[in-house]
Amino acid sequence: MKKLLLNTLLLAGFTSAYAADFTASGDNPPWSLSLTQYIGDEYEAAFSYVGETGKTEVSATVFKKYHPAFTRYLGKANNGDEISVVVIKKDCVRNGKTLSHEVIINELFEGCGGKVVASTANRQTAQQAQKKSPPVSPARAKAKRLNTKGYRLYKQGYLCNAIPYFDRARKVDKSYVLAHYNLACSASLALATDCKDMDNGMNELEQYGDIETIISALKIATKLDPKHKVKSKIDPDLAYARKSYRYWHEILGYSTKNNAQFLTMLKNMEWEDEGASYYYVGYKGEPAALIFKDNGKVLVRKARPFDDSGYQNPNKEYYSGKYRVHNGKVTLTFSRNGRQQVTTGYLIAKEEGFHGILLFKGAREANILPANRFSFHEPHIGEAF
């Protein structure tokens, strides 16, 4: 889920449609989409749907971007809002025809599009396939309505008020993957950003505002539909969740025993002074932290506490070094004051639900690092605001 006017997930592989028009449509409410190649990787997108206030039409120029698991089309609509279109191939039956793509728009609009796989000659076969699709149950219909209400609030920035609708939707229909995924996204955003409805949403934050809510909802969503595991890696709404060891270990199954996976965790997770985090963040200033870069460079951010008068140094201070991952450990090397300093750390991750601590024994006492233990900091309710 993304705070976009249009975030389109076309569960299809746009193989032969790149050089031709692609159209899709659906019901409940009625909607239609078309993508037309203009030149090279540039496409024109047009989307319309019928809502409570009548028909809404959006047009945009989008550009094709490649990803190992899908193709993404990105651009801005004529009103300035961003548009994202992601495509993966899957047959879909609509109006007696089997089309080459299943289409989901805004995680709310469902339908079919692309080339006709089963033509008029095979109409009876397509109709039989359509009849095999189970009808929408009353529970799923209610869950969709609740999810839609939550998504509308989410789009308006009312994250705290959106969260209970997603939670109610997933309880009404426990197999409704979008409700679980949307709850994880909205809870992640609520912790990372200001809520417009903060005053009215404190109860929701107290109930849902922790990493446990995000991880548990993502576990269910990715089990119901593994495609959401891939999506969670790039969804900007889950940027906060991806700072936690629990996301990488419990959702993606990453391990420090795999050097490539450990390297990915180091570069994407948040590593702040574990001892200072609970005192600094939101109250005492900014804690010391480790920042692992792509090129084997590590930055050490010094703490920026407030003094007794409330003053905080406006300039962040860093010193840099090199790092190397090997055998489930990470070695840091610094050249400071004319001499080389080296320290090796490893990740302590004892059990499920444990955030994980990057431990460098004696590094603080040897004046190599500002702390010995670094971890993801989960803010207390209200700290992010």
Sequence and secondary structure as in RCSB ss.txt:
>XXXX:A:sequence
MKKLLLNTLLLAGFTSAYAADFTASGDNPPWSLSLTQYIGDEYEAAFSYVGETGKTEVSATVFKKYHPAFTRYLG
KANNGDEISVVVIKKDCVRNGKTLSHEVIINELFEGCGGKVVASTANRQTAQQAQKKSPPVSPARAKAKRLNTKG
YRLYKQGYLCNAIPYFDRARKVDKSYVLAHYNLACSASLALATDCKDMDNGMNELEQYGDIETIISALKIATKLD
PKHKVKSKIDPDLAYARKSYRYWHEILGYSTKNNAQFLTMLKNMEWEDEGASYYYVGYKGEPAALIFKDNGKVLV
RKARPFDDSGYQNPNKEYYSGKYRVHNGKVTLTFSRNGRQQVTTGYLIAKEEGFHGILLFKGAREANILPANRFS
FHEPHIGEAF
>XXXX:A:secstr
  SSSEEEEEES  STTTTS EEEEETTTTEEEEEEEEETTEEEEEEEEEETTEEEEEEEEEEEEE SS EEEEE
EETTS EEEEEE    EEETTEEEEEEEEETTTEEEEEEEEEE GGGHHHHHHHHHHS    HHHHHHHHHHHHH
HHHHHTT HHHHHHHHHHHHHH TT HHHHHHHHHHHHHHHHS  TTHHHHHHHHHHH SHHHHHHHHHHHHHH 
THHHHHHTT GGGTTGGGSHHIIIIIT   TTSHHHHHHHHHHS EEEHHHHHHIIIIIEE  EEEE TTSEEEE
E  EE  TTS   SS  EEEEEEEEETTEEEEEEEETTEEEEEEEEEE  STT   EEE TTTTTTTSSS SEEE
     TTTT 
